[in-house]
Amino acid sequence: MALLITEECINCDVCEPQCPNDAITMGDEYYVINPEKCTECVGHHDTPQCMQVCPVDCIEPDPQWKEDAEQLMAKYKMLTA
């Protein structure tokens, strides 16, 4: 499942450089995650790094992008091929 940044984001800039897939960018009002690039850090780290560093806990699973570990690994392999 890809991740989602909620409107509680304070634009602190700490999540963007942590994303190994460059899935996080600045949106119109706050940071957003491109679900086509988000692997929840599968293939890179044991846990999603953006969630680890977020000071306001505004990053959560995106209910519109349900993916299991195998699908996330396949996405990782496609992105790093």
Phi, psi and omega in degrees: 000128176291165181258165184221137175261126183276172182291356175285354180306135180255011179054046183279349176074010182274335183282321186305310181289346180279342185282115181288346181256005184053038181275346184257127178220165178283128176268198180296320183239331180206174182296149179229158178244128175282111184294339178286342178253344184281123176245013186055031180068009175303133182093342180245312185220166179284333181225155177298119184292326179298321179293326181295324186262349184293120182283346182243009178050050182258014180248127184217167177298140179273112184295344179275350181235080180273114179224141176269179184300322179295318179293321178294321177294320178297320177295318177302313180297321178294319182289332184257003181294000000 
